[in-house]
């Protein structure tokens, strides 16, 4: 499911698929995306790259397009591959940079950037 909070410039994406379940937050006001993978008990954070990630006003249209026409190709599909590396637990300065929505999603989990 996807929830778009236009006034806060935040998109919540919830995927429920067994061991592949995850929650993702696109925080356009802070410029970061965070994905919490439930099977790994970890959060992955990346900076929004405007050339790759759809704008907030486009993401709802793309989700609708994907839902109603699953087989139609869209050049705006976004796939991200995370490479393992060192992690840190979120510190106060991290939460100031990432924002309260990502803090709520990732607090207490290892952060991979």
C-alpha positions as CSV (number, residue, x, y, z in Angstrom):
1,X,0.0,0.0,0.0
2,X,1.1,3.6,-0.6
3,X,0.1,6.7,1.4
4,X,1.0,10.1,0.1
5,X,1.1,13.0,2.6
6,X,1.4,15.9,0.2
7,X,1.4,18.6,2.9
8,X,4.4,16.9,4.6
9,X,6.1,15.9,1.3
10,X,6.3,12.3,2.5
11,X,5.3,9.0,0.9
12,X,4.9,5.8,2.9
13,X,5.1,2.5,1.1
14,X,4.2,-0.7,2.9
15,X,5.0,-4.1,1.3
16,X,3.6,-7.2,3.0
17,X,5.1,-10.3,1.4
18,X,6.3,-12.7,4.1
19,X,10.0,-12.6,4.6
20,X,10.3,-9.8,1.9
21,X,8.0,-7.4,3.9
22,X,9.3,-3.9,4.2
23,X,8.3,-0.3,4.9
24,X,9.8,2.6,2.9
25,X,9.6,6.3,3.5
26,X,10.3,8.9,0.8
27,X,10.9,12.1,2.7
28,X,11.1,14.8,0.0
29,X,11.5,17.7,2.4
30,X,14.7,16.2,3.9
31,X,15.8,14.5,0.6
32,X,16.2,10.9,1.9
33,X,14.6,7.5,1.3
34,X,14.7,4.9,4.1
35,X,13.7,1.3,3.8
36,X,13.2,-1.0,6.8
37,X,13.6,-4.7,5.9
38,X,11.8,-6.7,8.5
39,X,13.7,-9.9,7.8
40,X,17.1,-8.2,8.3
41,X,16.1,-6.0,11.2
42,X,17.9,-3.1,9.5
43,X,17.3,0.3,7.8
44,X,18.8,1.3,4.6
45,X,19.0,5.1,3.8
46,X,19.9,6.8,0.6
47,X,19.8,10.4,-0.7
48,X,17.1,11.1,-3.2
49,X,18.6,11.5,-6.6
50,X,16.3,13.8,-8.6
51,X,17.3,12.3,-11.9
52,X,16.3,8.8,-10.8
53,X,13.6,9.1,-8.2
54,X,10.2,10.4,-9.3
55,X,9.0,13.7,-8.0
56,X,6.3,13.6,-5.3
57,X,3.5,14.8,-7.7
58,X,4.5,11.9,-10.1
59,X,4.7,9.1,-7.7
60,X,0.9,8.7,-7.2
61,X,0.4,8.6,-10.9
62,X,3.1,6.0,-11.3
63,X,1.6,3.9,-8.6
64,X,-1.8,4.1,-10.2
65,X,-0.3,3.3,-13.6
66,X,1.5,0.3,-12.1
67,X,-1.6,-1.0,-10.3
68,X,-4.0,-0.7,-13.3
69,X,-1.7,-1.6,-16.1
70,X,0.8,-4.0,-14.6
71,X,2.3,-5.1,-17.8
72,X,2.9,-1.6,-19.3
73,X,6.6,-0.5,-19.3
74,X,7.4,2.7,-17.5
75,X,10.9,4.2,-17.7
76,X,10.4,5.6,-14.2
77,X,10.5,2.2,-12.3
78,X,13.0,2.5,-9.5
79,X,15.0,-0.5,-8.4
80,X,17.7,-0.1,-5.7
81,X,20.4,-2.6,-4.8
82,X,22.0,-2.2,-1.4
83,X,25.5,-3.5,-0.8
84,X,26.5,-4.6,2.6
85,X,28.8,-2.4,4.5
86,X,29.3,-0.9,7.9
87,X,26.3,0.2,9.9
88,X,25.7,2.7,12.7
89,X,22.9,3.2,15.2
90,X,21.1,6.4,14.6
91,X,22.5,9.4,16.5
92,X,20.8,12.6,17.3
93,X,22.6,14.4,14.5
94,X,21.4,11.7,12.1
95,X,17.8,12.2,13.0
96,X,18.0,15.9,12.5
97,X,19.3,15.3,9.0
98,X,16.9,12.5,8.1
99,X,13.8,13.9,9.8
100,X,11.2,12.6,12.2
101,X,9.5,10.2,9.8
102,X,12.7,8.3,9.1
103,X,13.5,8.4,12.8
104,X,10.2,6.7,13.6
105,X,10.8,4.0,11.0
106,X,14.5,3.3,11.8
107,X,15.0,4.2,15.5
108,X,16.9,1.4,17.3
109,X,18.0,-0.4,14.1
110,X,21.4,-0.5,12.4
111,X,21.5,2.1,9.6
112,X,23.2,1.4,6.4
113,X,23.9,4.4,4.2
